[in-house]
Amino acid sequence: SLVALLLHDGLKVGEILQLDVDDLQGSPDELTVGLDRRGRRHTIELDERTAAVLDDYRGGRTDGPLLLGDSPTRQQSRLTRFGADYLIKRAGQEAGLADPLTANTLRRTHVASAFERGEQLDAISQQLGHADRRTTRRYLPEQG
């Protein structure tokens, strides 16, 4: 679910880690997530693949952190940035990638894929929460 939110939906790790179960709204087929960006609430429709994974992951939970960390020394609680980085790196290793997988790599892949599918740069910028499309353009591979 963490990798899906980065890859398919382009969310920032910090945004993802702050999500609670009740930030998800709608049915499993059309799941949205509410985010606070720059002091304003934004609703993003999640990719259907992400929605399916998150619906399974949250199970019957109705409140509390969306993503839970697993620690042998403490009770299950909100996933930390350290835990997220570890899970992303491990996912890359399990996929057999030669280079380490990072949150930034997944977010850049999201932007490049959306652009290649023909999505407009302004729409991608808005979905990512970028105030300026030049920021989003930096996520794209060099055009040569």
Salt bridges, closest charged atoms under 4 A:
GLU15 OE2 - ARG37 NE 2.53
ASP20 OD1 - ARG78 NH2 2.55
ASP23 OD1 - ARG41 NH2 2.92
ASP36 OD1 - ARG41 NH1 3.29
ASP47 OD1 - ARG49 NE 2.81
ASP55 OD1 - ARG58 NH2 3.02
ASP85 OD1 - ARG81 NE 3.12
GLU94 OE2 - ARG90 NE 3.34
GLU119 OE2 - ARG117 NH2 2.88
ASP122 OD1 - ARG133 NH1 3.31
ASP132 OD2 - ARG134 NH2 2.51
